[in-house]
């Protein structure tokens, strides 16, 4: 009987763990995290100056160069915020593409 109780506890811990992970990776939580990161970036960086400097750049290669130099030349906190924002945006984008693909498959 004691062994059954221990097995049940281990299984339920795993179930609870999976539940928590699913809740933490839900789209709303990811969106809230992305909004928080954008707010942290907006409060750490002078957005009007960034936009003004970006508008002075010519061509797409110049814009890419500007973004790389701006990220490399800033503080570690801003670099980490940009990295987290890019990863969260990619994760949300992949999720949207998957759902759109699944919706198309089920409609046909």
MOPAC internal coordinates of N, CA, C and O (Angstrom, degrees):
PM7 1SCF
backbone

  N    0.0000 0     0.00 0     0.00 0    0    0    0
  C    1.4444 1     0.00 0     0.00 0    1    0    0
  C    1.5191 1   111.60 1     0.00 0    2    1    0
  O    1.2310 1   120.61 1   139.80 1    3    2    1
  N    1.3186 1   116.43 1   -40.20 1    3    2    1
  C    1.4604 1   121.08 1   179.97 1    5    3    2
  C    1.5274 1   110.29 1   -63.54 1    6    5    3
  O    1.2310 1   120.98 1   143.90 1    7    6    5
  N    1.3228 1   115.72 1   -36.10 1    7    6    5
  C    1.4600 1   120.50 1   179.58 1    9    7    6
  C    1.5197 1   111.54 1   -67.80 1   10    9    7
  O    1.2310 1   120.48 1   141.93 1   11   10    9
  N    1.3154 1   116.69 1   -38.07 1   11   10    9
  C    1.4645 1   120.68 1   177.17 1   13   11   10
  C    1.5259 1   111.17 1   -64.67 1   14   13   11
  O    1.2310 1   120.74 1   139.92 1   15   14   13
  N    1.3140 1   116.18 1   -40.08 1   15   14   13
  C    1.4723 1   120.77 1   178.63 1   17   15   14
  C    1.5298 1   110.42 1   -63.62 1   18   17   15
  O    1.2310 1   120.76 1   136.57 1   19   18   17
  N    1.3252 1   116.15 1   -43.43 1   19   18   17
  C    1.4705 1   120.45 1  -179.54 1   21   19   18
  C    1.5252 1   110.39 1   -65.36 1   22   21   19
  O    1.2310 1   120.43 1   138.09 1   23   22   21
  N    1.3262 1   116.78 1   -41.91 1   23   22   21
  C    1.4630 1   120.80 1   177.72 1   25   23   22
  C    1.5276 1   110.49 1   -62.59 1   26   25   23
  O    1.2310 1   120.75 1   137.16 1   27   26   25
  N    1.3144 1   116.17 1   -42.84 1   27   26   25
  C    1.4717 1   120.43 1   178.80 1   29   27   26
  C    1.5291 1   110.57 1   -62.13 1   30   29   27
  O    1.2310 1   120.25 1   137.18 1   31   30   29
  N    1.3250 1   117.12 1   -42.82 1   31   30   29
  C    1.4700 1   120.80 1   179.08 1   33   31   30
  C    1.5268 1   111.26 1   -62.09 1   34   33   31
  O    1.2310 1   120.22 1   136.86 1   35   34   33
  N    1.3247 1   117.18 1   -43.14 1   35   34   33
  C    1.4763 1   119.93 1   179.56 1   37   35   34
  C    1.5166 1   111.10 1   -64.05 1   38   37   35
  O    1.2310 1   120.68 1   136.79 1   39   38   37
  N    1.3204 1   116.31 1   -43.21 1   39   38   37
  C    1.4703 1   119.98 1  -179.74 1   41   39   38
  C    1.5246 1   110.16 1   -64.44 1   42   41   39
  O    1.2310 1   120.44 1   136.31 1   43   42   41
  N    1.3125 1   116.76 1   -43.69 1   43   42   41
  C    1.4627 1   119.84 1  -178.59 1   45   43   42
  C    1.5301 1   111.60 1   -67.81 1   46   45   43
  O    1.2310 1   119.62 1   145.76 1   47   46   45
  N    1.3341 1   118.33 1   -34.24 1   47   46   45
  C    1.4659 1   120.64 1   174.57 1   49   47   46
  C    1.5132 1   110.72 1   -60.39 1   50   49   47
  O    1.2310 1   120.68 1   138.42 1   51   50   49
  N    1.3177 1   116.31 1   -41.58 1   51   50   49
  C    1.4654 1   120.08 1   177.87 1   53   51   50
  C    1.5221 1   111.32 1   -65.76 1   54   53   51
  O    1.2310 1   120.42 1   138.41 1   55   54   53
  N    1.3071 1   116.80 1   -41.59 1   55   54   53
  C    1.4683 1   121.09 1   178.30 1   57   55   54
  C    1.5251 1   109.62 1   -62.19 1   58   57   55
  O    1.2310 1   119.82 1   133.74 1   59   58   57
  N    1.3249 1   117.94 1   -46.26 1   59   58   57
  C    1.4592 1   121.37 1   178.59 1   61   59   58
  C    1.5292 1   110.77 1   -62.79 1   62   61   59
  O    1.2310 1   120.65 1   139.31 1   63   62   61
  N    1.3302 1   116.36 1   -40.69 1   63   62   61
  C    1.4675 1   120.22 1   178.46 1   65   63   62
  C    1.5198 1   111.95 1   -61.01 1   66   65   63
  O    1.2310 1   120.77 1   134.65 1   67   66   65
  N    1.3257 1   116.13 1   -45.35 1   67   66   65
  C    1.4658 1   119.77 1   177.75 1   69   67   66
  C    1.5193 1   111.71 1   -63.80 1   70   69   67
  O    1.2310 1   120.56 1   141.74 1   71   70   69
  N    1.3156 1   116.54 1   -38.26 1   71   70   69
  C    1.4638 1   120.71 1   178.21 1   73   71   70
  C    1.5343 1   110.17 1   -61.46 1   74   73   71
  O    1.2310 1   120.44 1   133.60 1   75   74   73
  N    1.3299 1   116.77 1   -46.40 1   75   74   73
  C    1.4609 1   120.94 1  -179.61 1   77   75   74
  C    1.5257 1   110.69 1   -63.32 1   78   77   75
  O    1.2310 1   120.12 1   136.53 1   79   78   77
  N    1.3222 1   117.38 1   -43.47 1   79   78   77
  C    1.4638 1   120.49 1   178.97 1   81   79   78
  C    1.5237 1   110.63 1   -62.31 1   82   81   79
  O    1.2310 1   119.79 1   137.98 1   83   82   81
  N    1.3209 1   118.01 1   -42.02 1   83   82   81
  C    1.4705 1   120.62 1   178.37 1   85   83   82
  C    1.5148 1   111.55 1   -63.81 1   86   85   83
  O    1.2310 1   120.60 1   140.78 1   87   86   85
  N    1.3209 1   116.45 1   -39.22 1   87   86   85
  C    1.4661 1   119.47 1   178.98 1   89   87   86
  C    1.5276 1   111.14 1   -67.26 1   90   89   87
  O    1.2310 1   120.50 1   140.31 1   91   90   89
  N    1.3360 1   116.65 1   -39.69 1   91   90   89
  C    1.4637 1   120.31 1  -178.98 1   93   91   90
  C    1.5316 1   112.38 1   -72.13 1   94   93   91
  O    1.2310 1   120.07 1   156.68 1   95   94   93
  N    1.3164 1   117.48 1   -23.32 1   95   94   93
  C    1.4642 1   119.76 1  -179.77 1   97   95   94
  C    1.5287 1   112.14 1  -103.02 1   98   97   95
  O    1.2310 1   120.33 1  -164.24 1   99   98   97
  N    1.3104 1   116.97 1    15.76 1   99   98   97
  C    1.4652 1   119.49 1   178.34 1  101   99   98
  C    1.5281 1   109.60 1   -68.71 1  102  101   99
  O    1.2310 1   120.17 1   -25.51 1  103  102  101
  N    1.3156 1   117.29 1   154.49 1  103  102  101
  C    1.4699 1   120.19 1  -177.93 1  105  103  102
  C    1.5263 1   113.72 1   -57.05 1  106  105  103
  O    1.2310 1   119.99 1   142.70 1  107  106  105
  N    1.3145 1   117.63 1   -37.30 1  107  106  105
  C    1.4620 1   119.40 1  -178.61 1  109  107  106
  C    1.5289 1   111.46 1   -66.94 1  110  109  107
  O    1.2310 1   120.21 1   140.50 1  111  110  109
  N    1.3119 1   117.21 1   -39.50 1  111  110  109
  C    1.4624 1   120.64 1   178.80 1  113  111  110
  C    1.5280 1   109.67 1   -67.08 1  114  113  111
  O    1.2310 1   120.20 1   139.06 1  115  114  113
  N    1.3377 1   117.23 1   -40.94 1  115  114  113
  C    1.4686 1   120.03 1   177.69 1  117  115  114
  C    1.5223 1   110.87 1   -63.52 1  118  117  115
  O    1.2310 1   120.34 1   138.32 1  119  118  117
  N    1.3375 1   116.96 1   -41.68 1  119  118  117
  C    1.4551 1   120.01 1   178.76 1  121  119  118
  C    1.5221 1   110.86 1   -64.03 1  122  121  119
  O    1.2310 1   120.20 1   138.75 1  123  122  121
  N    1.3388 1   117.22 1   -41.25 1  123  122  121
  C    1.4688 1   120.90 1   177.84 1  125  123  122
  C    1.5248 1   110.87 1   -63.77 1  126  125  123
  O    1.2310 1   120.19 1   140.43 1  127  126  125
  N    1.3252 1   117.25 1   -39.57 1  127  126  125
  C    1.4635 1   120.83 1   177.49 1  129  127  126
  C    1.5246 1   110.55 1   -64.86 1  130  129  127
  O    1.2310 1   120.39 1   138.79 1  131  130  129
  N    1.3264 1   116.86 1   -41.21 1  131  130  129
  C    1.4655 1   120.92 1   178.64 1  133  131  130
  C    1.5252 1   110.61 1   -64.71 1  134  133  131
  O    1.2310 1   120.16 1   137.94 1  135  134  133
  N    1.3201 1   117.30 1   -42.06 1  135  134  133
  C    1.4673 1   120.74 1   177.71 1  137  135  134
  C    1.5283 1   110.72 1   -63.30 1  138  137  135
  O    1.2310 1   120.25 1   141.11 1  139  138  137
  N    1.3269 1   117.13 1   -38.89 1  139  138  137
  C    1.4597 1   121.23 1   178.13 1  141  139  138
  C    1.5203 1   110.99 1   -64.36 1  142  141  139
  O    1.2310 1   120.63 1   137.48 1  143  142  141
  N    1.3339 1   116.39 1   -42.52 1  143  142  141
  C    1.4649 1   120.28 1   179.28 1  145  143  142
  C    1.5234 1   110.17 1   -65.25 1  146  145  143
  O    1.2310 1   120.00 1   137.71 1  147  146  145
  N    1.3338 1   117.60 1   -42.29 1  147  146  145
  C    1.4642 1   120.08 1   177.91 1  149  147  146
  C    1.5286 1   111.13 1   -63.47 1  150  149  147
  O    1.2310 1   120.41 1   141.46 1  151  150  149
  N    1.3293 1   116.82 1   -38.54 1  151  150  149
  C    1.4587 1   119.73 1   177.04 1  153  151  150
  C    1.5319 1   110.34 1   -63.90 1  154  153  151
  O    1.2310 1   120.04 1   137.48 1  155  154  153
  N    1.3265 1   117.53 1   -42.52 1  155  154  153
  C    1.4662 1   121.15 1   178.46 1  157  155  154
  C    1.5300 1   110.46 1   -62.92 1  158  157  155
  O    1.2310 1   120.45 1   139.34 1  159  158  157
  N    1.3365 1   116.74 1   -40.66 1  159  158  157
  C    1.4671 1   119.97 1   177.34 1  161  159  158
  C    1.5247 1   111.36 1   -64.84 1  162  161  159
  O    1.2310 1   120.78 1   136.07 1  163  162  161
  N    1.3195 1   116.12 1   -43.93 1  163  162  161
  C    1.4665 1   120.05 1  -178.41 1  165  163  162
  C    1.5264 1   111.48 1   -64.42 1  166  165  163
  O    1.2310 1   120.22 1   148.12 1  167  166  165
  N    1.3166 1   117.19 1   -31.88 1  167  166  165
  C    1.4550 1   119.25 1   179.30 1  169  167  166
  C    1.5328 1   112.20 1   -83.48 1  170  169  167
  O    1.2310 1   119.99 1   165.09 1  171  170  169
  N    1.3211 1   117.63 1   -14.91 1  171  170  169
  C    1.4688 1   121.46 1  -178.83 1  173  171  170
  C    1.5206 1   113.00 1   -97.73 1  174  173  171
  O    1.2310 1   120.37 1   158.84 1  175  174  173
  N    1.3208 1   116.90 1   -21.16 1  175  174  173
  C    1.4582 1   121.54 1  -173.18 1  177  175  174
  C    1.5199 1   108.29 1  -124.00 1  178  177  175
  O    1.2310 1   120.50 1   -34.89 1  179  178  177
  N    1.3247 1   116.66 1   145.11 1  179  178  177
  C    1.4547 1   121.25 1   176.17 1  181  179  178
  C    1.5278 1   108.71 1   -81.33 1  182  181  179
  O    1.2310 1   120.69 1   -85.23 1  183  182  181
  N    1.3236 1   116.28 1    94.77 1  183  182  181
  C    1.4615 1   120.78 1  -176.03 1  185  183  182
  C    1.5284 1   113.80 1   -60.55 1  186  185  183
  O    1.2310 1   118.90 1   140.18 1  187  186  185
  N    1.3415 1   119.70 1   -39.82 1  187  186  185
  C    1.4697 1   117.47 1   177.46 1  189  187  186
  C    1.5271 1   113.06 1   -60.00 1  190  189  187
  O    1.2310 1   120.31 1   141.95 1  191  190  189
  N    1.3374 1   117.01 1   -38.05 1  191  190  189
  C    1.4625 1   119.64 1   178.53 1  193  191  190
  C    1.5233 1   111.32 1   -69.09 1  194  193  191
  O    1.2310 1   120.54 1   140.60 1  195  194  193
  N    1.3273 1   116.58 1   -39.40 1  195  194  193
  C    1.4634 1   120.09 1   179.05 1  197  195  194
  C    1.5254 1   110.08 1   -62.65 1  198  197  195
  O    1.2310 1   120.54 1   133.47 1  199  198  197
  N    1.3323 1   116.58 1   -46.53 1  199  198  197
  C    1.4672 1   120.58 1  -179.90 1  201  199  198
  C    1.5263 1   110.25 1   -63.67 1  202  201  199
  O    1.2310 1   120.42 1   136.40 1  203  202  201
  N    1.3306 1   116.80 1   -43.60 1  203  202  201
  C    1.4641 1   120.62 1  -179.94 1  205  203  202
  C    1.5260 1   110.64 1   -61.40 1  206  205  203
  O    1.2310 1   120.04 1   135.68 1  207  206  205
  N    1.3165 1   117.52 1   -44.32 1  207  206  205
  C    1.4674 1   120.77 1   178.90 1  209  207  206
  C    1.5287 1   111.43 1   -67.31 1  210  209  207
  O    1.2310 1   120.23 1   142.76 1  211  210  209
  N    1.3334 1   117.16 1   -37.24 1  211  210  209
  C    1.4618 1   120.20 1  -179.97 1  213  211  210
  C    1.5235 1   111.02 1   -67.86 1  214  213  211
  O    1.2310 1   119.93 1   146.35 1  215  214  213
  N    1.3255 1   117.73 1   -33.65 1  215  214  213
  C    1.4605 1   120.48 1   179.25 1  217  215  214
  C    1.5234 1   112.81 1   -70.75 1  218  217  215
  O    1.2310 1   120.40 1   158.79 1  219  218  217
  N    1.3311 1   116.84 1   -21.21 1  219  218  217
  C    1.4656 1   120.97 1   178.92 1  221  219  218
  C    1.5186 1   112.76 1   -81.84 1  222  221  219
  O    1.2310 1   119.71 1   172.25 1  223  222  221
  N    1.3185 1   118.15 1    -7.75 1  223  222  221
  C    1.4603 1   122.71 1  -177.92 1  225  223  222
  C    1.5265 1   109.05 1   -84.73 1  226  225  223
  O    1.2310 1   120.72 1   -38.25 1  227  226  225
  N    1.3244 1   116.23 1   141.75 1  227  226  225
  C    1.4609 1   120.71 1  -179.79 1  229  227  226
  C    1.5240 1   110.51 1  -106.02 1  230  229  227
  O    1.2310 1   120.88 1   -47.66 1  231  230  229
  N    1.3097 1   115.92 1   132.34 1  231  230  229
  C    1.4593 1   121.58 1   174.79 1  233  231  230
  C    1.5113 1   113.45 1    80.98 1  234  233  231
  O    1.2310 1   121.98 1   -18.06 1  235  234  233
  N    1.3254 1   113.81 1   161.94 1  235  234  233
  C    1.4621 1   119.93 1  -179.11 1  237  235  234
  C    1.5237 1   111.16 1   -71.47 1  238  237  235
  O    1.2310 1   120.22 1   144.42 1  239  238  237
  N    1.3349 1   117.18 1   -35.58 1  239  238  237
  C    1.4691 1   119.13 1   178.82 1  241  239  238
  C    1.5212 1   110.68 1   -67.68 1  242  241  239
  O    1.2310 1   120.31 1   144.41 1  243  242  241
  N    1.3301 1   117.01 1   -35.59 1  243  242  241
  C    1.4574 1   120.17 1   175.84 1  245  243  242
  C    1.5174 1   111.70 1   -66.50 1  246  245  243
  O    1.2310 1   120.56 1   142.99 1  247  246  245
  N    1.3262 1   116.54 1   -37.01 1  247  246  245
  C    1.4539 1   120.67 1   178.41 1  249  247  246
  C    1.5284 1   111.25 1   -67.53 1  250  249  247
  O    1.2310 1   120.77 1   138.43 1  251  250  249
  N    1.3288 1   116.13 1   -41.57 1  251  250  249
  C    1.4676 1   120.07 1   177.29 1  253  251  250
  C    1.5250 1   109.83 1   -62.93 1  254  253  251
  O    1.2310 1   120.67 1   136.21 1  255  254  253
  N    1.3327 1   116.32 1   -43.79 1  255  254  253
  C    1.4640 1   120.73 1   178.08 1  257  255  254
  C    1.5302 1   110.07 1   -61.46 1  258  257  255
  O    1.2310 1   120.22 1   137.31 1  259  258  257
  N    1.3285 1   117.19 1   -42.69 1  259  258  257
  C    1.4665 1   121.46 1   178.78 1  261  259  258
  C    1.5265 1   111.14 1   -59.67 1  262  261  259
  O    1.2310 1   120.48 1   134.29 1  263  262  261
  N    1.3275 1   116.68 1   -45.71 1  263  262  261
  C    1.4678 1   120.65 1  -178.75 1  265  263  262
  C    1.5257 1   110.40 1   -63.22 1  266  265  263
  O    1.2310 1   120.38 1   134.76 1  267  266  265
  N    1.3232 1   116.88 1   -45.24 1  267  266  265
  C    1.4720 1   120.31 1  -179.17 1  269  267  266
  C    1.5176 1   110.73 1   -62.89 1  270  269  267
  O    1.2310 1   120.08 1   133.07 1  271  270  269
  N    1.3341 1   117.45 1   -46.93 1  271  270  269
  C    1.4634 1   120.85 1  -179.45 1  273  271  270
  C    1.5270 1   110.72 1   -64.92 1  274  273  271
  O    1.2310 1   120.23 1   140.95 1  275  274  273
  N    1.3344 1   117.16 1   -39.05 1  275  274  273
  C    1.4604 1   120.18 1   179.87 1  277  275  274
  C    1.5252 1   111.15 1   -65.25 1  278  277  275
  O    1.2310 1   120.07 1   139.45 1  279  278  277
  N    1.3244 1   117.48 1   -40.55 1  279  278  277
  C    1.4672 1   120.09 1  -179.49 1  281  279  278
  C    1.5205 1   111.09 1   -71.38 1  282  281  279
  O    1.2310 1   120.21 1   138.12 1  283  282  281
  N    1.3267 1   117.21 1   -41.88 1  283  282  281
  C    1.4627 1   120.30 1  -179.16 1  285  283  282
  C    1.5260 1   111.04 1   -67.45 1  286  285  283
  O    1.2310 1   120.40 1   146.97 1  287  286  285
  N    1.3367 1   116.85 1   -33.03 1  287  286  285
  C    1.4602 1   120.20 1  -175.50 1  289  287  286
  C    1.5150 1   115.07 1   -88.78 1  290  289  287
  O    1.2310 1   119.33 1  -169.06 1  291  290  289
  N    1.3045 1   118.88 1    10.94 1  291  290  289
  C    1.4671 1   120.68 1  -178.34 1  293  291  290
  C    1.5254 1   110.59 1  -107.95 1  294  293  291
  O    1.2310 1   120.97 1     4.41 1  295  294  293
  N    1.3224 1   115.75 1  -175.59 1  295  294  293
  C    1.4679 1   119.96 1  -177.06 1  297  295  294
  C    1.5308 1   111.11 1   -75.74 1  298  297  295
  O    1.2310 1   121.55 1   -15.29 1  299  298  297
  N    1.3075 1   114.64 1   164.71 1  299  298  297
  C    1.4618 1   120.67 1  -179.06 1  301  299  298
  C    1.5249 1   111.76 1   -64.57 1  302  301  299
  O    1.2310 1   120.20 1   143.83 1  303  302  301
  N    1.3211 1   117.22 1   -36.17 1  303  302  301
  C    1.4615 1   120.59 1   179.93 1  305  303  302
  C    1.5271 1   110.33 1   -62.98 1  306  305  303
  O    1.2310 1   120.23 1   135.18 1  307  306  305
  N    1.3139 1   117.16 1   -44.82 1  307  306  305
  C    1.4630 1   120.67 1   179.12 1  309  307  306
  C    1.5241 1   110.24 1   -66.23 1  310  309  307
  O    1.2310 1   120.06 1   140.22 1  311  310  309
  N    1.3185 1   117.50 1   -39.78 1  311  310  309
  C    1.4688 1   120.63 1   177.37 1  313  311  310
  C    1.5176 1   110.86 1   -60.36 1  314  313  311
  O    1.2310 1   120.40 1   135.72 1  315  314  313
  N    1.3358 1   116.84 1   -44.28 1  315  314  313
  C    1.4651 1   120.24 1   179.02 1  317  315  314
  C    1.5282 1   111.13 1   -65.77 1  318  317  315
  O    1.2310 1   120.12 1   140.88 1  319  318  317
  N    1.3296 1   117.38 1   -39.12 1  319  318  317
  C    1.4708 1   120.53 1   177.29 1  321  319  318
  C    1.5255 1   110.42 1   -62.48 1  322  321  319
  O    1.2310 1   120.18 1   137.92 1  323  322  321
  N    1.3096 1   117.26 1   -42.08 1  323  322  321
  C    1.4632 1   120.77 1   178.89 1  325  323  322
  C    1.5280 1   109.76 1   -64.46 1  326  325  323
  O    1.2310 1   120.32 1   136.71 1  327  326  325
  N    1.3214 1   116.99 1   -43.29 1  327  326  325
  C    1.4619 1   120.71 1   178.79 1  329  327  326
  C    1.5320 1   111.16 1   -61.19 1  330  329  327
  O    1.2310 1   120.32 1   133.53 1  331  330  329
  N    1.3221 1   116.98 1   -46.47 1  331  330  329
  C    1.4683 1   120.66 1   179.24 1  333  331  330
  C    1.5255 1   110.23 1   -63.73 1  334  333  331
  O    1.2310 1   120.04 1   139.37 1  335  334  333
  N    1.3301 1   117.53 1   -40.63 1  335  334  333
  C    1.4669 1   120.92 1   179.43 1  337  335  334
  C    1.5213 1   110.98 1   -63.70 1  338  337  335
  O    1.2310 1   120.24 1   138.29 1  339  338  337
  N    1.3221 1   117.14 1   -41.71 1  339  338  337
  C    1.4708 1   120.51 1   179.00 1  341  339  338
  C    1.5265 1   110.33 1   -65.55 1  342  341  339
  O    1.2310 1   120.08 1   136.30 1  343  342  341
  N    1.3222 1   117.45 1   -43.70 1  343  342  341
  C    1.4624 1   120.45 1  -179.84 1  345  343  342
  C    1.5268 1   111.70 1   -65.39 1  346  345  343
  O    1.2310 1   120.18 1   136.41 1  347  346  345
  N    1.3338 1   117.27 1   -43.59 1  347  346  345
  C    1.4634 1   120.05 1   178.34 1  349  347  346
  C    1.5260 1   111.33 1   -64.78 1  350  349  347
  O    1.2310 1   120.38 1   139.14 1  351  350  349
  N    1.3307 1   116.88 1   -40.86 1  351  350  349
  C    1.4595 1   120.36 1   178.54 1  353  351  350
  C    1.5278 1   110.85 1   -63.71 1  354  353  351
  O    1.2310 1   120.57 1   138.27 1  355  354  353
  N    1.3288 1   116.52 1   -41.73 1  355  354  353
  C    1.4687 1   119.96 1   178.14 1  357  355  354
  C    1.5266 1   110.48 1   -64.16 1  358  357  355
  O    1.2310 1   120.43 1   137.84 1  359  358  357
  N    1.3275 1   116.78 1   -42.16 1  359  358  357
  C    1.4659 1   121.24 1   179.61 1  361  359  358
  C    1.5269 1   110.79 1   -62.18 1  362  361  359
  O    1.2310 1   120.61 1   134.63 1  363  362  361
  N    1.3171 1   116.44 1   -45.37 1  363  362  361
  C    1.4592 1   120.60 1   178.51 1  365  363  362
  C    1.5305 1   109.98 1   -65.12 1  366  365  363
  O    1.2310 1   120.41 1   139.17 1  367  366  365
  N    1.3316 1   116.82 1   -40.83 1  367  366  365
  C    1.4657 1   120.33 1   178.77 1  369  367  366
  C    1.5159 1   112.87 1   -62.61 1  370  369  367
  O    1.2310 1   120.42 1   136.18 1  371  370  369
  N    1.3161 1   116.80 1   -43.82 1  371  370  369
  C    1.4663 1   120.82 1   178.06 1  373  371  370
  C    1.5214 1   109.76 1   -62.38 1  374  373  371
  O    1.2310 1   120.71 1   139.10 1  375  374  373
  N    1.3282 1   116.24 1   -40.90 1  375  374  373
  C    1.4589 1   120.51 1   178.93 1  377  375  374
  C    1.5302 1   111.30 1   -62.85 1  378  377  375
  O    1.2310 1   120.23 1   138.44 1  379  378  377
  N    1.3260 1   117.17 1   -41.56 1  379  378  377
  C    1.4670 1   121.27 1   179.38 1  381  379  378
  C    1.5210 1   110.57 1   -64.95 1  382  381  379
  O    1.2310 1   120.39 1   136.34 1  383  382  381
  N    1.3385 1   116.86 1   -43.66 1  383  382  381
  C    1.4666 1   120.66 1   179.83 1  385  383  382
  C    1.5246 1   110.51 1   -64.14 1  386  385  383
  O    1.2310 1   120.04 1   138.29 1  387  386  385
  N    1.3255 1   117.54 1   -41.71 1  387  386  385
  C    1.4686 1   120.73 1   177.98 1  389  387  386
  C    1.5229 1   111.44 1   -61.67 1  390  389  387
  O    1.2310 1   120.98 1   134.42 1  391  390  389
  N    1.3235 1   115.74 1   -45.58 1  391  390  389
  C    1.4716 1   118.87 1  -179.67 1  393  391  390
  C    1.5185 1   111.16 1   -65.39 1  394  393  391
  O    1.2310 1   120.15 1   142.14 1  395  394  393
  N    1.3318 1   117.32 1   -37.86 1  395  394  393
  C    1.4616 1   120.08 1   178.36 1  397  395  394
  C    1.5232 1   109.73 1   -65.68 1  398  397  395
  O    1.2310 1   120.20 1   139.84 1  399  398  397
  N    1.3323 1   117.22 1   -40.16 1  399  398  397
  C    1.4675 1   120.89 1   177.22 1  401  399  398
  C    1.5121 1   112.16 1   -64.72 1  402  401  399
  O    1.2310 1   120.24 1   138.57 1  403  402  401
  N    1.3299 1   117.15 1   -41.43 1  403  402  401
  C    1.4670 1   120.62 1   178.67 1  405  403  402
  C    1.5180 1   111.34 1   -67.01 1  406  405  403
  O    1.2310 1   120.57 1   143.81 1  407  406  405
  N    1.3197 1   116.52 1   -36.19 1  407  406  405
  C    1.4653 1   120.24 1   179.59 1  409  407  406
  C    1.5217 1   110.00 1   -66.49 1  410  409  407
  O    1.2310 1   120.22 1   138.10 1  411  410  409
  N    1.3286 1   117.19 1   -41.90 1  411  410  409
  C    1.4641 1   120.58 1   179.23 1  413  411  410
  C    1.5167 1   111.16 1   -65.01 1  414  413  411
  O    1.2310 1   120.42 1   141.25 1  415  414  413
  N    1.3250 1   116.80 1   -38.75 1  415  414  413
  C    1.4658 1   119.41 1  -179.35 1  417  415  414
  C    1.5231 1   110.89 1   -67.22 1  418  417  415
  O    1.2310 1   119.91 1   141.60 1  419  418  417
  N    1.3143 1   117.78 1   -38.40 1  419  418  417
  C    1.4545 1   119.50 1  -177.55 1  421  419  418
  C    1.5265 1   112.21 1   -76.75 1  422  421  419
  O    1.2310 1   119.80 1   156.35 1  423  422  421
  N    1.3346 1   117.98 1   -23.65 1  423  422  421
  C    1.4582 1   121.06 1  -179.87 1  425  423  422
  C    1.5291 1   110.83 1   -75.63 1  426  425  423
  O    1.2310 1   120.26 1   144.05 1  427  426  425
  N    1.3112 1   117.11 1   -35.95 1  427  426  425
  C    1.4705 1   121.16 1  -175.05 1  429  427  426
  C    1.4724 1   112.22 1   -68.29 1  430  429  427
  O    1.2310 1   120.10 1   180.00 1  431  430  429

